[in-house]
Amino acid sequence: MKSQTRGALAGLKVVDLSRVLAGPFCGQNLADHGAEVIKVEPPQGDETRAWGPPFKDGTASYYLGVNRNKRDIVIDLNRSEGREIVLRLLENADVLIENFKIGAMEKWGLGYDDVLSRRFPRLIYCRVSGFGADGPLGGAPGYDAVVQAMAGLMSVNGDPQSGPTRMGVPIVDLGTGLTATIGVLLALAERNRSGLGQFVDATLFDTAISLLHPHAANWFLSGQTPRPAGNAHPNVVPYDKFTTANGEIFVGIGNDGQFRKFCGHIGRPELAADPRFSSNGQRNIHRGALREAMDAALRETDGRKVCDELLALGVPAGPVYTVPQALTHPHAAHRNMAVELGDYRGTGIPIKLSRTPGEIHAPPPSFGEHTREVLRDAGFDAQEIESLLERKIVRERPPSA
């Protein structure tokens, strides 16, 4: 399997040494838009292959969700011969992604400052880590939920009864994958001017802090500690979940014009004329009374019908769907956000480019699926490849196979 020849990043070569989520998600973003991404796995495999059920042919859905469009080679980096293979791969590579424990690459003689930047001056080196290399938490391991807790995200999620609550998606890992992707693209844009690569430092902690809006902005201005408020917004009212006769809906009203339309449509125009609700600031002060009135007005309505009607009026509102309902919604199909390729099913590509659209051209690779192919492309002959396989410096099947 070769990478696609179309896409905004066609011709870009990426060596992805990362495992788990943030780094692989970055690699997948680049691969979706045409980059050739070579995923380098350790002999024990990316640990997310075992993060199931569900499994398909022994591989967990967690791995399948963030590794499509890549070629896969298994290399033992604890062996000097394995590290030499990586150096061979980097000879014509543009980007390296890694998320090893801080100091591991330096221990292996693959550090950016001392080795790689000198040997490959055009290389863009992206390191994904929990907290970075220095500072009070420098070098500490980081996992999504732990950083959610430490960065304050959990403190504003949930409600007063539940207390701080982990978000239901690994928002810090996914956000860091996007941070890393943006960093790589920025470095590529700058390289077009300077001809030089650079180091991209993407951390879970920095990303989590950056996601604290508007709570950080509120605290900087007011000095008041943000608290979990359930589904309600701390600044905008009404912006909350409501119960209807046939399910829950979410209403998100951002201005007074939308509020007037909303009140007229639900048969309560007097709410918009009430001085307590005449502006967002007043609605925020009197949110309890407004909530009571809206609950009464919406409780017996057909929620999905009301949402359709409100959207037609330009008022943001939508049913609270399950994951299957969202993925099978006609608009998800229209936007190509639920895709199939053979027996692979996954989410689509959210960035839509008019001339050079992304493309899903290959399912997530199996363990070592492209080991021989990648080695051949790197200039290894058949005898060298067999020797590397025999000595288990590289592998093309799991140890138990």
Secondary structure, DSSP 8 states (H G I E B T S, - for coil): ----S-STTTT-EEEE---SSHHHHHHHHHHHTT-EEEEEE-TT--GGGGS-SSEETTEEHHHHTT-TTEEEEEE-TTSHHHHHHHHHHHTT-SEEEE---TTHHHHTT--IIIIIHHH-TT-EEEEEESS-SSSTTTT----HHHHHHHTTTGGGSS-TTT-S---SS-HHHHHHHHHHHHHHHHHHHHHHHHS---EEEEEHHHHHHHT-TTHHHHHHHH-------TTS-SSSSSEEEEEETTEEEEEE--SHHHHHHHHHHTT-HHHHHSGGGSSHHHHHHTHHHHHHHHHHHHTTS-HHHHHHHHHHTT--EEE---HHHHHTSHHHHHTT-EEEETTEEEE--S---SSS-----S----TTTTHHHHHHHTT--HHHHHHHHHTTSEESS-TT-
